[in-house]
Amino acid sequence: MVHSMTAFARVERASTEGTLSWELRSVNHRYLEPHLRLPDAFRELEGAVREALRQGLSRGKVECTLRFIEESAGRPLQVNRERATQLIAAAQTVASLITQPAPMNPLEVLAWPGVLVANADDPQALNSAALELFADGLAELKGGREREGAELRRLIDERLDAMGSEIATLRTLVPQMLAVQRQKILDRCADMRAELEPQRLEQELVLLAQKSDVAEELDRLNTHVTEVRRVLKSGGAAGRRLDFLMQELNREANTLGSKAFDPRSTQAAVNLKVLIEQMREQVQNIE
């Protein structure tokens, strides 16, 4: 099964320590590109989160945001002395560069992230809970990508069916169109009362047939359509392969258009290019 690169997931869990919540958003991207937003107290989780993403996803720009609302009611607050000391030292350094600086407000120091903390009983347990919750969020994100991938496959299958119909119809019409073109040449010669040698006339008609022969292009279009169906059925990280196949389909459709000698073949080439472009837009979102 193919997967989309676009999805959203949100998971939340409350405990005596507080409320943890993850938001995961993913959009299409050439490679896997994680962007993490973690509170300072959870920075050590970054490596584990990145590894989980690498193991679970192949492509996509993924934004992961962790929020933690502490449950401080009835629990003592503590000052992170090391953090506060660093902040005060930095503020004093800046103050030394300013003429008559304003006095430092202790409440502003307390408001700085990481200075005032709740007395957590077990910070490591909180980190473990955050990682477990992230696993739930990643599973939900992958489920969303899978559901959207199934819809993308359905849309592409519809276009492939339409392409198959166009190719089959054009293949049936080609002999008829060649016969019409041959008769037009004969009629034109008759109107001009031109007397061409039968051998020369036959050579011109053979040359016309060769220039107008699109059997090879139709065969390759059918081959590429079959390969697209196979890749969709195989699933996995199929986006790059499908993108390449869209380029090959478009190449054959362009050649078909350049060989068009009848309004019906011209219209068929245009219809095929429209269908290919519609599929290409969908393929850009496939992992």
Buried (B, 14 or more C-beta within 10 A) or exposed (E): EBBBBBBBBEBBBEEEBBEBBBBBBBBBEEEBBBEBEBBEBBEEBEEEBBEBBEEBBBBBBBBBBBBBEBEBEEBEEEEBEEBBEBBBEEBEEEEEEEEEEEEEEEEEBEEBEBBBBBEBEEEEEBBEBBBEBBBBBBEBBBEBBBBBBEEBBEEBBEBBEBBBEBBEEBBEBBEEBBEEBBEEBEEEBEEEEEEBEEEEBEEEBEEBEEEBEBEEBBEBBBEBBEBBBEBBEEBEEBBBBBBBBBEBBBBBBBBBBEBBBBEBBBBBBBBBBEBBBBBBEBBBBBB
